[in-house]
Amino acid sequence: MQMPENRFKRALIEKRAQLGLWVGLADPYVAELLACVGYDWLLIDGEHAPNDLRSMLGQLQAVAPYGSSPVVRPPHDDPALIKQWLDIGAQSLLIPMVDTAEQAAGCVASTRYPPHGIRGVGSALARSSRWNQIDDYLHCADDQMCVLVQAETTRALANVGEIAAVDGVDGVFFGPADLSASMGLMGQPAHPKVQRAIVDGIASVVNAGKAAGVLAVDPAVARTYLDAGATFVAVGVDTSLLVQAARAKLQGVRTQPASQEASRGTGPSSQAY
């Protein structure tokens, strides 16, 4: 059995723009539905969404047959948790709140086997190795790891060039929500100062030869970041899309004027549905 290629990592190396969606509903059925839509990547969130190891496993299994690459986000750079997520099959990780090059190097080490890192060896129990049925898994797994770190503070912005230059860091992702808070602009992720800081950060990452990413739910803002050189851009959040669609549906019915047939009680009965 051959090692699965990390298609997402390959796309970043080839500088092919990757459009993604945030997945926070924490359910394999939802993840599979979204994997059918056509996004290049899906961010399965374990930082703010209520995911545990089992629910993360279920979602990785659910999206596996489809073209959308899963990227998983742990709550923080915990080597033990990262080890577990790699063992259940994650190949691409987005690690939040990385402020320094030293911290970024630690994130990389958590994804590599010795002597290049500190990942524990337990491949006989691991889905990632297909329970030791992938040929030479222990020697080829490192090459398929994709480590993305999040720059979400002014401190991270000041260090972003050094962070991006760390060997083994494949990309730096800018988190506008936390970044705006760190800049004293809480709740204003699309503020011009925040956008300017992100555009400058993207340039630093690209100059280091790495991929830059960001979350931008406004299509115009997403295009701005893509034009600035971002390679992987998340353009929506599943929870927000559901809320917006549900509200729009309710509002549309509430504001629809009653037809004459309905007002006379002669319209179609709801029992027909």
N, C-alpha and C positions, 0 to 999 in steps of 0.2 A: 504494500500500500504506500502511495506517495504522499508527501507532505503537501497540504493545501497551500496554494500561493495566496499571499495577502494582496488581493486585487486593489484594495484601497491604497496600500503603501506603494504599489507599482504606479498607480495613477498620480500620486503626489510626486514621485520621482520623475515621471514623464511630464509633469506640470500640466496635467489635464484638470480643468476646473471640475470640482465635485460639489454638487448641491445636496444638502442634507436636511433632515428633519429631526427635531428633538422628540424623543419618545419617553413620556413620563407617566403613562397610564399603568405601567407595571403589570402588563398582562400579555402572555404569549399570543392570544387570539388577536389582540390589537396590533401587536408587533408584526404578525404575519400579514394582516390586512394592509398595513402600511408598506410592508416589503413588496407588495404587489403593485404599488402605485407608480414606481419608477424612479424614486430618489436614488442618488448614487450611494448615499450612506445614511445610516440611522444612528443617532446618538442615544443609546440606552442608558438612562440616567440613574446612577446610584447615589448621587450626592443629595439631591433634593426630592427625588421620587422615592416611594416606599418599596424599594427593591431589596431583596436578600439574595443569598447565594442560589437558592432553588428557583426563585422567579427569574433571576438573571440567566440561569441555565435554560429554563424553558423558553425564554425569548431568543437566545442564541440558536437553539434547536429550531424554533419556529421560522426564523428568517433564513436559515442555512440554504434552503433550496432555491432562493431567489437571487436577483442581481444586486440588491442593496447590501452594501457591506456594513456589518455591525461595528460600531465603535462604543466602547463601554467607559463610563465615568465612575470611578470609585469615589467615596466620600472624601478621602484624603490619601496622601502617599504612604499608605501602610503596606510594608513589604509582605506581611502575612496574608492580608486580604488580596493583594495583587497576585500572589502565588496561587491562591484558590481560584481566582478568576481566570488566570492563564490555564490552569489545569482543566477547567470546564470548557475551554475552547476559545477564549478571547485572544485575539491577535493584535488588536488596536485599542489603545487606552488613551483617554483624555484625562489627565491628572490635574485637579484644580489647585489654585492658590500656590503656584510655584513662583517664588520671588527672587531666587538667586541661582547662579550656575551650579553651586554646590548642591542645592536641593534638586536641581534637574539631573545632575549626575547620579544622585541617589535613586531617582525614579528609574533611570535607565538600568542601574544595577539590579533593581528588583525584578526586571524582566529577562535577565541573562543568567544562564547557568555558569558556575565556576569554570574557568578562572576569571571570566569577564564580568561576573556579577554574583549575586547571592541567592538566586532562585533555588529553592529546595527541590531535590530530585524525588519525584513520586510518580513517574510516568506509568507504572503498572496500574495505577488507580485513576488515570487521567483520561478524560474524553479527548483532550487535545492531541494525545499520542495515539488515539484510537486503541487505548489500553495496550500499548507497546506493539501495535501492529503496523505502525508507520515505520518504514525503513530508516534507521539511523536518526530517529527523532531527536535524541539528546544532542546531536551534533549539528542539526540543521534548524532547530527551532528558533534560535536567536536571530537568524537572518530574516525571519518572517514577522518579527516583533515590530510594531509601529508605535513609537512613544511620542505622544503629543502632550505638551504641557500648557497650562493656562496662565496667561499674564492678566491679572485682575486687580492690581494695585499700582499706585504711583511708584512704589519701590521696584516692582517687576518691570515697569516701563523704563526706569532708569538703568536696569540691568539686562534689558531684552536682547541686546546684541551678544552679550556674553552667554546668556541662557541659550540662545539659538545656536551658538558655536559649539556647544557641548556635543561630543561624539556620542552618537546613539539617539539624540533628540531628532526626530523626523520633522517636527513642526511645532509652532507656537500658536496658540489659539487665544484671541482676545475676548474677554468676557465683559461686554459693555455695561451690564447691570452693576456688578461689583466694582468695576473700574470707575463708573460715574459716582458711586458712593465714596470711593477712595479720593476722588477729586473734589469732593464737597458738593456734588451735583446729584444727590440721592434721587432716584426715580426718574432721571433724565438721560437714559442711555443713548438717545439720539441727539443730545445737545451738541452744537457745533464744536465746542472745545473737546468733547469726548471723541467725536468723529475725527477731528484733526489729530488727536493723540494716537488713535488707532491707525490712521493712514501713515503717520510717521513710524509707528511700530512695525507695520507691515513692511515698510521700506527697509528697516533694520534687519528684519528676519530674512527677507529676500536677499539682501546683500550678504548675509551669512550663508547663503546657499540652501536655506531650508524653506519649508512650506509654511505659509501663514494662513490662519483661519479666523473666523469670527461668526457670531450670531447676529443676523440682521433680518428682522421680520418684515420690514418695509422694503418692497422691491427696488425702489430708487436708491435706498441706502445700501442694499446688497450689491447693486450694480456699481455704486461708488467704490466699494471695497474690492470687488472683482477687478475693476479697472485699475485700482491702485496696486494690484498684484496678488491679492488673496487667492489661494487655490481651493481651499475647502470652506464653504460658507453654508451654515445652517439658516434656512429661510423661513422656518416656522416651528411651532411647538404644538404637539398633538392636543394637549389639554386646552390651549387657547383656541385652536381651530374648532374643537367640539363646542366650547362655550359660545363662541361667536356664531357658529351655525345654528345652535339651538336657540339663541336669543333672536337671531334674524328670522327664523321660522316662526317663533311665537309672535314677534312684533308684526310680521307680515300678515298673519291671520287676524290679529287684533285690529289692525288698521284697515283691513279689507272691508269695504262697505257691504252691507247685507244686500243680497239680490232680492228682487221683487218676489220671486217664488219662495225664497226662504222666509220673507216677512209674512207671506200668506200661509206658511206652513205646508207648501206644496213641493218643496225642494226634495232632493234625494235624501233618504234616511241614512244616518250614520251606521245603521245596522248592516248596510250593504258592504261595509268594510270589515 
